[in-house]
Structure formats: C-alpha cells, structure tokens
Amino acid sequence: MKLVLFDCDGTLVDSQHVILEAMARAFAGAGLAAPAREAVLGIVGLSLTEAMRRIGGEDPAFPAEELADLYRAAFRTLRTEPGFREPLYPGIAELIAALARREDVLIGMATGKSQRGARAVLAHHGLTDHFITIQTADDAPSKPHPEMVLRAMAETGAAPLDTIVIGDTSFDMTMARTAGARAVGVTWGYHSRDVLLASGAERLVEDAGELPVVLDELWTEFA
C-alpha cells in the first residue's frame, strides 16, 4: 500500500494571516514586540514550543512555554471571530478527492498543529474521512524529527519507499528523508525553492494538479 503524508499549514491550507495575528497577540500578552513576518513564517511547521525557542534564539531565559500557551489561547479565540479563514490552496480539494478514489493509496497528515487543530481544519473542509492517519505535535517530537512519519508508516503498514511526504518547509523534507521516505516540496508555501531542495526535496511542484503524476513517477522508480 502507498501512503501520502501531507503537511497542513502552507501545504493544504493558507493559514499565514491567522498565524501572524495569533503570534502578535501572544507576544503582546507577554509584553514583547511581535517578531517579523519572515521570522514567523520561517518556523511554521514546528511544534509551538520549539517554534518559540527558535524565535528566541535558543535563549534559555526566553519565555517559550508561556508564549506557546498564549498563542494557543489566541488561536482558539480567533477561531470564534467573524472572518476567521484557513482556506484550502487551489486544487487541494480536487487532489484529495482523486487520491481518495485510488484503492492503492492511503492519505495521512503530519503537522506541527495539535490533534484538535488538525482535525478542526479537516472537518471544516469536509476532508476528515479521507485521512487514515493524523500525526501531530501531540503525538511525537517536533519536526524535523522523523517520529511522525515512522508512526504513520507503522499505523498503515506502508514501506518507506512507498511513503511520500508532501510539504512546504525544510522541516518536512528533512523529516521525510530521515525516516527513509520520499520528499516532495510545494512552492506555494512558506519556504523557498532553494531551501526545499537543499533539505532533501526530490521534486518540487508549482501546482496541486501536478502531484498525481509526480507521485506515480516517484513510486514507479522503485516498483
């Protein structure tokens, strides 16, 4: 059986505006100036505490845990406010539907979100039933540690060379390759093409519609 593991933020959904606003509220709550947009988008995909540590430059005095808690609270509040949106990127709904129709493919997620957050996104877009395994920061160490991919493969019985991770950050690519899986980078997310290639992306795609062909080409290489 083949397994496709999607990242969430920056790959399936465009959540940058919500992330930036939640981050600004979290830092304000701690009496700190919000980090620059580039700094925030650069750590999307990591678990919250690890993301805060990186923003703080690994300073042991930096209140990473407090900021992570403030971010969670801010994000929960934002979900209740009018205008909250985490829209799917163009072509993603069609891509998931096409993969779900295949009898030889299972679909999963590996994300720095919590289980609650990941499932809320999938439920909002009517995709929950298509995802066989959902690995999150609640279940495993932060990306780029390979544990989320290893757990997904163990749950589904997929072999490493039959498993393809699709993501928009270096954390996704490194996670995949460290687990022995394949890595495909998407260029519509938060890390640059050069960063994706340098961190192990075997292929890059510009559009979700390209992915079915790319996936089959990669699987055929080791058939």
BADREN-903209 format. One record per residue (C-alpha): z, y, x; residue number from 1. Coordinates in Angstrom, 3 decimals, decimal comma. Example, Ala and Ser with C-alpha at 12.3 -4.5 7.8 and 13.67 -1.06 7.14 Angstrom:
<pts>
<pt up="7,800" north="-4,500" east="12,300" nr="1"/>
<pt up="7,140" north="-1,060" east="13,670" nr="2"/>
</pts>
This chain:
<pts>
<pt up="0,000" north="0,000" east="0,000" nr="1"/>
<pt up="-0,844" north="3,527" east="1,170" nr="2"/>
<pt up="1,682" north="6,367" east="0,976" nr="3"/>
<pt up="1,019" north="10,109" east="0,816" nr="4"/>
<pt up="4,092" north="12,237" east="1,500" nr="5"/>
<pt up="3,827" north="15,897" east="0,551" nr="6"/>
<pt up="5,953" north="18,758" east="1,774" nr="7"/>
<pt up="6,872" north="21,118" east="-1,068" nr="8"/>
<pt up="7,175" north="24,838" east="-0,167" nr="9"/>
<pt up="3,966" north="26,116" east="1,382" nr="10"/>
<pt up="2,110" north="22,883" east="0,626" nr="11"/>
<pt up="2,421" north="22,118" east="-3,083" nr="12"/>
<pt up="3,888" north="25,404" east="-4,292" nr="13"/>
<pt up="3,718" north="29,011" east="-3,137" nr="14"/>
<pt up="7,386" north="29,977" east="-3,155" nr="15"/>
<pt up="7,402" north="32,617" east="-0,448" nr="16"/>
<pt up="8,282" north="35,539" east="-2,730" nr="17"/>
<pt up="11,266" north="33,703" east="-4,196" nr="18"/>
<pt up="12,390" north="32,523" east="-0,756" nr="19"/>
<pt up="12,209" north="36,032" east="0,667" nr="20"/>
<pt up="14,141" north="37,501" east="-2,255" nr="21"/>
<pt up="16,831" north="34,807" east="-2,123" nr="22"/>
<pt up="17,160" north="35,324" east="1,620" nr="23"/>
<pt up="17,510" north="39,093" east="1,179" nr="24"/>
<pt up="20,234" north="38,596" east="-1,443" nr="25"/>
<pt up="22,060" north="36,070" east="0,737" nr="26"/>
<pt up="22,142" north="38,367" east="3,746" nr="27"/>
<pt up="23,172" north="41,333" east="1,598" nr="28"/>
<pt up="26,013" north="39,236" east="0,222" nr="29"/>
<pt up="27,210" north="38,628" east="3,764" nr="30"/>
<pt up="26,863" north="42,298" east="4,670" nr="31"/>
<pt up="23,949" north="41,646" east="7,025" nr="32"/>
<pt up="20,442" north="43,066" east="7,305" nr="33"/>
<pt up="17,788" north="40,712" east="5,997" nr="34"/>
<pt up="15,611" north="39,027" east="8,630" nr="35"/>
<pt up="11,932" north="39,925" east="8,955" nr="36"/>
<pt up="9,416" north="38,208" east="6,681" nr="37"/>
<pt up="7,858" north="36,380" east="9,635" nr="38"/>
<pt up="11,234" north="35,036" east="10,728" nr="39"/>
<pt up="11,970" north="33,711" east="7,243" nr="40"/>
<pt up="8,592" north="32,059" east="6,700" nr="41"/>
<pt up="8,809" north="30,549" east="10,165" nr="42"/>
<pt up="11,816" north="28,423" east="9,172" nr="43"/>
<pt up="10,648" north="27,335" east="5,696" nr="44"/>
<pt up="10,903" north="23,559" east="5,519" nr="45"/>
<pt up="14,121" north="23,192" east="7,453" nr="46"/>
<pt up="17,381" north="22,399" east="5,703" nr="47"/>
<pt up="19,181" north="25,584" east="4,731" nr="48"/>
<pt up="21,968" north="25,443" east="7,300" nr="49"/>
<pt up="19,559" north="24,592" east="10,114" nr="50"/>
<pt up="17,253" north="27,407" east="8,964" nr="51"/>
<pt up="20,129" north="29,885" east="9,070" nr="52"/>
<pt up="21,175" north="28,670" east="12,500" nr="53"/>
<pt up="17,690" north="29,315" east="13,824" nr="54"/>
<pt up="17,589" north="32,785" east="12,292" nr="55"/>
<pt up="20,915" north="33,459" east="14,012" nr="56"/>
<pt up="19,537" north="32,370" east="17,353" nr="57"/>
<pt up="21,936" north="29,424" east="17,508" nr="58"/>
<pt up="24,832" north="31,891" east="17,922" nr="59"/>
<pt up="27,981" north="29,837" east="17,151" nr="60"/>
<pt up="29,569" north="32,901" east="15,543" nr="61"/>
<pt up="26,656" north="33,413" east="13,141" nr="62"/>
<pt up="27,753" north="32,574" east="9,546" nr="63"/>
<pt up="25,078" north="29,957" east="8,915" nr="64"/>
<pt up="27,074" north="27,884" east="6,429" nr="65"/>
<pt up="28,135" north="30,961" east="4,447" nr="66"/>
<pt up="24,559" north="32,236" east="4,323" nr="67"/>
<pt up="23,293" north="28,829" east="3,205" nr="68"/>
<pt up="25,767" north="28,860" east="0,316" nr="69"/>
<pt up="24,823" north="32,439" east="-0,602" nr="70"/>
<pt up="21,129" north="31,509" east="-0,517" nr="71"/>
<pt up="21,694" north="28,562" east="-2,862" nr="72"/>
<pt up="23,548" north="30,787" east="-5,297" nr="73"/>
<pt up="20,846" north="33,468" east="-5,113" nr="74"/>
<pt up="18,086" north="30,937" east="-5,699" nr="75"/>
<pt up="19,888" north="29,487" east="-8,728" nr="76"/>
<pt up="20,215" north="32,995" east="-10,145" nr="77"/>
<pt up="16,556" north="33,767" east="-9,502" nr="78"/>
<pt up="15,550" north="30,648" east="-11,448" nr="79"/>
<pt up="17,132" north="32,185" east="-14,555" nr="80"/>
<pt up="15,460" north="35,575" east="-14,227" nr="81"/>
<pt up="12,256" north="36,622" east="-16,009" nr="82"/>
<pt up="9,231" north="36,407" east="-13,785" nr="83"/>
<pt up="10,506" north="33,521" east="-11,642" nr="84"/>
<pt up="7,490" north="31,622" east="-10,331" nr="85"/>
<pt up="6,805" north="28,807" east="-7,890" nr="86"/>
<pt up="3,109" north="28,306" east="-8,694" nr="87"/>
<pt up="1,094" north="25,348" east="-7,515" nr="88"/>
<pt up="-1,568" north="26,193" east="-4,975" nr="89"/>
<pt up="-5,157" north="25,949" east="-6,254" nr="90"/>
<pt up="-6,362" north="22,388" east="-6,661" nr="91"/>
<pt up="-2,962" north="20,730" east="-6,206" nr="92"/>
<pt up="-2,574" north="19,567" east="-9,815" nr="93"/>
<pt up="-6,028" north="18,004" east="-9,706" nr="94"/>
<pt up="-5,316" north="16,390" east="-6,323" nr="95"/>
<pt up="-2,072" north="14,792" east="-7,516" nr="96"/>
<pt up="-3,769" north="13,520" east="-10,672" nr="97"/>
<pt up="-6,602" north="11,984" east="-8,638" nr="98"/>
<pt up="-4,224" north="10,252" east="-6,221" nr="99"/>
<pt up="-2,061" north="9,010" east="-9,092" nr="100"/>
<pt up="-5,068" north="7,252" east="-10,605" nr="101"/>
<pt up="-5,529" north="5,148" east="-7,490" nr="102"/>
<pt up="-3,933" north="1,706" east="-7,542" nr="103"/>
<pt up="-3,697" north="1,578" east="-3,738" nr="104"/>
<pt up="-1,822" north="4,881" east="-3,253" nr="105"/>
<pt up="1,789" north="5,913" east="-3,790" nr="106"/>
<pt up="2,864" north="9,566" east="-3,802" nr="107"/>
<pt up="6,091" north="10,962" east="-2,414" nr="108"/>
<pt up="7,748" north="14,133" east="-1,195" nr="109"/>
<pt up="9,643" north="15,045" east="1,972" nr="110"/>
<pt up="11,172" north="18,505" east="1,713" nr="111"/>
<pt up="13,904" north="20,749" east="3,007" nr="112"/>
<pt up="14,804" north="21,506" east="-0,613" nr="113"/>
<pt up="17,717" north="19,799" east="-2,338" nr="114"/>
<pt up="17,093" north="16,933" east="-4,759" nr="115"/>
<pt up="17,877" north="19,357" east="-7,564" nr="116"/>
<pt up="15,375" north="21,912" east="-6,310" nr="117"/>
<pt up="12,614" north="19,404" east="-5,589" nr="118"/>
<pt up="12,930" north="17,739" east="-8,974" nr="119"/>
<pt up="13,013" north="21,114" east="-10,730" nr="120"/>
<pt up="9,666" north="22,034" east="-9,156" nr="121"/>
<pt up="8,065" north="18,733" east="-10,111" nr="122"/>
<pt up="9,448" north="18,853" east="-13,649" nr="123"/>
<pt up="8,252" north="22,423" east="-14,158" nr="124"/>
<pt up="4,704" north="21,408" east="-13,291" nr="125"/>
<pt up="4,797" north="18,060" east="-15,113" nr="126"/>
<pt up="4,437" north="16,025" east="-11,913" nr="127"/>
<pt up="7,701" north="14,090" east="-11,753" nr="128"/>
<pt up="6,286" north="10,763" east="-12,940" nr="129"/>
<pt up="3,709" north="10,720" east="-10,137" nr="130"/>
<pt up="6,260" north="10,830" east="-7,308" nr="131"/>
<pt up="7,638" north="7,426" east="-6,386" nr="132"/>
<pt up="9,956" north="8,618" east="-3,614" nr="133"/>
<pt up="11,576" north="12,037" east="-3,135" nr="134"/>
<pt up="13,281" north="12,641" east="0,208" nr="135"/>
<pt up="15,245" north="15,861" east="0,651" nr="136"/>
<pt up="17,772" north="17,658" east="2,807" nr="137"/>
<pt up="20,447" north="15,997" east="0,638" nr="138"/>
<pt up="19,444" north="12,576" east="1,910" nr="139"/>
<pt up="18,574" north="12,942" east="5,594" nr="140"/>
<pt up="18,785" north="15,207" east="8,637" nr="141"/>
<pt up="16,660" north="18,341" east="8,646" nr="142"/>
<pt up="13,030" north="18,229" east="9,640" nr="143"/>
<pt up="11,629" north="17,622" east="12,210" nr="144"/>
<pt up="13,943" north="14,580" east="12,366" nr="145"/>
<pt up="11,877" north="11,571" east="11,147" nr="146"/>
<pt up="14,518" north="10,143" east="8,802" nr="147"/>
<pt up="12,901" north="11,375" east="5,575" nr="148"/>
<pt up="9,621" north="9,661" east="6,431" nr="149"/>
<pt up="11,372" north="6,498" east="7,583" nr="150"/>
<pt up="13,360" north="6,346" east="4,335" nr="151"/>
<pt up="10,218" north="6,883" east="2,243" nr="152"/>
<pt up="8,383" north="4,103" east="4,058" nr="153"/>
<pt up="11,346" north="1,764" east="3,630" nr="154"/>
<pt up="11,576" north="2,526" east="-0,106" nr="155"/>
<pt up="7,870" north="1,969" east="-0,740" nr="156"/>
<pt up="7,079" north="-0,737" east="1,799" nr="157"/>
<pt up="4,309" north="1,375" east="3,343" nr="158"/>
<pt up="3,453" north="0,826" east="7,000" nr="159"/>
<pt up="3,489" north="3,831" east="9,361" nr="160"/>
<pt up="-0,286" north="3,868" east="9,849" nr="161"/>
<pt up="-0,758" north="3,720" east="6,072" nr="162"/>
<pt up="1,556" north="6,720" east="5,611" nr="163"/>
<pt up="0,172" north="10,257" east="5,773" nr="164"/>
<pt up="2,372" north="13,334" east="5,720" nr="165"/>
<pt up="0,746" north="16,490" east="4,356" nr="166"/>
<pt up="2,453" north="19,753" east="5,226" nr="167"/>
<pt up="2,057" north="23,346" east="6,305" nr="168"/>
<pt up="4,533" north="23,585" east="9,197" nr="169"/>
<pt up="5,112" north="22,251" east="12,683" nr="170"/>
<pt up="8,266" north="20,601" east="11,326" nr="171"/>
<pt up="6,157" north="18,414" east="9,030" nr="172"/>
<pt up="3,731" north="17,435" east="11,766" nr="173"/>
<pt up="6,450" north="16,573" east="14,279" nr="174"/>
<pt up="8,430" north="14,653" east="11,659" nr="175"/>
<pt up="5,383" north="12,564" east="10,782" nr="176"/>
<pt up="4,355" north="11,750" east="14,333" nr="177"/>
<pt up="7,905" north="10,916" east="15,415" nr="178"/>
<pt up="8,120" north="8,436" east="12,536" nr="179"/>
<pt up="4,820" north="6,846" east="13,584" nr="180"/>
<pt up="2,992" north="8,193" east="10,524" nr="181"/>
<pt up="-0,180" north="10,246" east="10,315" nr="182"/>
<pt up="-0,112" north="14,046" east="10,003" nr="183"/>
<pt up="-2,432" north="16,389" east="8,090" nr="184"/>
<pt up="-1,887" north="20,142" east="8,150" nr="185"/>
<pt up="-2,813" north="22,526" east="5,349" nr="186"/>
<pt up="-3,836" north="26,041" east="6,322" nr="187"/>
<pt up="-2,710" north="27,857" east="3,147" nr="188"/>
<pt up="0,991" north="27,670" east="4,025" nr="189"/>
<pt up="3,378" north="29,310" east="6,456" nr="190"/>
<pt up="2,464" north="28,140" east="9,990" nr="191"/>
<pt up="-0,763" north="28,923" east="11,820" nr="192"/>
<pt up="-3,600" north="26,530" east="12,589" nr="193"/>
<pt up="-2,760" north="26,604" east="16,302" nr="194"/>
<pt up="0,889" north="25,758" east="15,650" nr="195"/>
<pt up="-0,066" north="22,866" east="13,369" nr="196"/>
<pt up="-2,467" north="21,401" east="15,924" nr="197"/>
<pt up="-0,020" north="21,837" east="18,787" nr="198"/>
<pt up="2,671" north="19,984" east="16,844" nr="199"/>
<pt up="0,535" north="16,931" east="16,130" nr="200"/>
<pt up="-1,756" north="17,542" east="13,150" nr="201"/>
<pt up="-4,630" north="15,062" east="13,314" nr="202"/>
<pt up="-6,661" north="17,015" east="10,795" nr="203"/>
<pt up="-6,490" north="20,425" east="9,152" nr="204"/>
<pt up="-7,714" north="21,172" east="5,635" nr="205"/>
<pt up="-8,590" north="24,545" east="4,144" nr="206"/>
<pt up="-8,676" north="23,448" east="0,512" nr="207"/>
<pt up="-6,854" north="20,818" east="-1,544" nr="208"/>
<pt up="-10,202" north="19,424" east="-2,645" nr="209"/>
<pt up="-10,866" north="18,249" east="0,913" nr="210"/>
<pt up="-7,841" north="15,986" east="1,038" nr="211"/>
<pt up="-9,125" north="12,835" east="-0,745" nr="212"/>
<pt up="-11,961" north="12,492" east="1,750" nr="213"/>
<pt up="-9,739" north="13,263" east="4,743" nr="214"/>
<pt up="-7,127" north="10,739" east="3,610" nr="215"/>
<pt up="-9,706" north="7,970" east="3,250" nr="216"/>
<pt up="-11,213" north="8,789" east="6,646" nr="217"/>
<pt up="-7,817" north="8,500" east="8,322" nr="218"/>
<pt up="-6,956" north="5,256" east="6,560" nr="219"/>
<pt up="-10,380" north="3,800" east="7,436" nr="220"/>
<pt up="-9,778" north="4,420" east="11,148" nr="221"/>
<pt up="-7,127" north="1,705" east="11,182" nr="222"/>
<pt up="-8,401" north="-0,533" east="8,392" nr="223"/>
</pts>
